[in-house]
C-alpha cells in the first residue's frame, strides 16, 4: 500500500538512541560507556554501566535496567519486553535475559572479547528454555566509536 511506513525500524532507532545517550552518561562518569533501555508495554527504563560507582561487578547496563523494570512491574519475568543495548551482551547478561524471558534483544556493536550472542560464544544456541528474537548492528558504528574514544583517552 503506498505511503505505508514500517514503524518498527524507527522505534528501534529511537530506543537505541536513548541507549546511546545512556552510554555517553556512563563515559562522563568514568564508567565503560555501555547503555541500555528496556521497554515493557508503556514502561521505559533507561540505564548504563555502574560497575565502578556501585563497586558491583554485576552492574552492567543490561542488569541495571532488568532489575529496575522487574522492580517497577513487580515481576521478575519481563515477557513481551524488548532490551536495547549498545554492545553485545556478555554471558552473565545473556543469562539474565533468559531468566527474565525478554522477548527481543536489539544491540549495537559486537564485542569480540566478551560477546556471548555471536562473537566469543553463541550462548543462545545452547539448549535454554527461552531465546529472544535478536537484532544486531543498530548504531553499531556509533557505539564502537564511543568505546574506542573512551579507551583511547584512558591510555
N, C-alpha and C positions, 0 to 999 in steps of 0.2 A: 504494500500500500504506500503510495507516495507521501512523503512528509513524515513517515514514522521514524522515530529515533530509538535506538537501543539504549535505554537509560542505565542499564547495569554498568556499562563502561564508565559513564560519568560518575556514578555512585562510587565505584571502586577508586577512581582517581581522587574524588573528593575526600573520602575517608583516608586514603593513603597520604594525601597532602596533610591531613591532620596528624597522621603518624610521623611524617617528616618534620612537622613543626615541633612535635614532642622530642624527636631525636636531636633537634637543634637546641632545645632547652637542656637536654642531658649534657650536650657538649659544653654549653655555657657553665654548667655546674661541675665540670671536670669528670663527668661520667662518660663511659663509652656511648657514643651517640646512636642509640637504637630507640625507636619509638614504636608504640603500639596503640591501636584503637580497637575496642571490642564493641560490636553492635548487636544488641539483642532486642528486637522489636523497636520500641521508642527509646530504649536506653542506649546511650553512647558514653563509653568510658574511655578516657584518654590517659596515657601514662608513658613513662620512659624508664630506662635503667636507673636504679637507685642502690646499686650494689655497694658503692663506696659510702654514700650518705647513711645508709642503714646498717652498714657492716654486715651485710647479708648476701652470701654468695648465690642465693636463690632469687634475689630481687631483680630478675631480668624483666624487661618491659612486658613481655607476654604474661609472666606470672603476676606482675603488678596489676594489670587490667583484668585478668581472670579472677584474681582474689576479690577485687573491688566489685566486679559485676556479680559474682556469686553472693557476696555480702548484701548488695543492694536488692538483688532478686530473691534472696532467702532460699537459694537452691544451688547446690554445687554442680548440677547438671545444666549446661547452657545450650540445650538443644535448640536448633534453629538459628544460632548466633553465627556471626562472621568475625574473624580475627584478622586485622590488618597489621602487618609488622614490616619494618623497613629492611630487616635482614632475615635470612633463612633461619628458622628456629634450631636450637641445639637439641640434643637428645632429652635433656630434662624438660624442656618446654614442649617437645613432642609428646612426652608422657602426660603432661598437664592437659594438653589439647585433647588427647584421647580420653582421659578420665573425666574431663568437663563435657565431653560429647559435642565439641564445637563443630558446627556443620560445614563451615567454609574457612579455609586458610588462604589469605592473599598476602604474598610477601614480595619485597623488592629484590634486593641483591642476593645472590648465592654466597655462601660462606665456606670457602674451601678448607678452612681449619676445623670448624666445629659444626658445620651444617648437617642436619640429620634428616633432611627431606630428600636430598639427592646428591649432595656434594661429598661429604665424608662417608655417610651411611644413608641407606634408604629405609628409614625406620618404619614408614607407613607401609612398606612391603611386607613387614612382619605380620604374623597372624594375630593382630589385635581384633578386639570385638567392635572397633569403631575406626572409621577412616573418613576424614573430611574431604570435601572437594578441594582441590589445590590449584591456585592460580599464582604463577610466579612472574617476576620481571616488571611489575608495576613500580615505576620510579626507581628502577634498578641503578641507572647511571647516577642519579642524584644521591642515592643512598651510598653507593660506593665512593663517590667523590667526597661526601661529608666524612665518611670513615677515614679515607686516605688523608684528608687535610688534618683531621684530629690527631692521628697517629704521627704524622709528619711534624706537627707542632710539638709533640712530646719529645721528639728526638733532638 
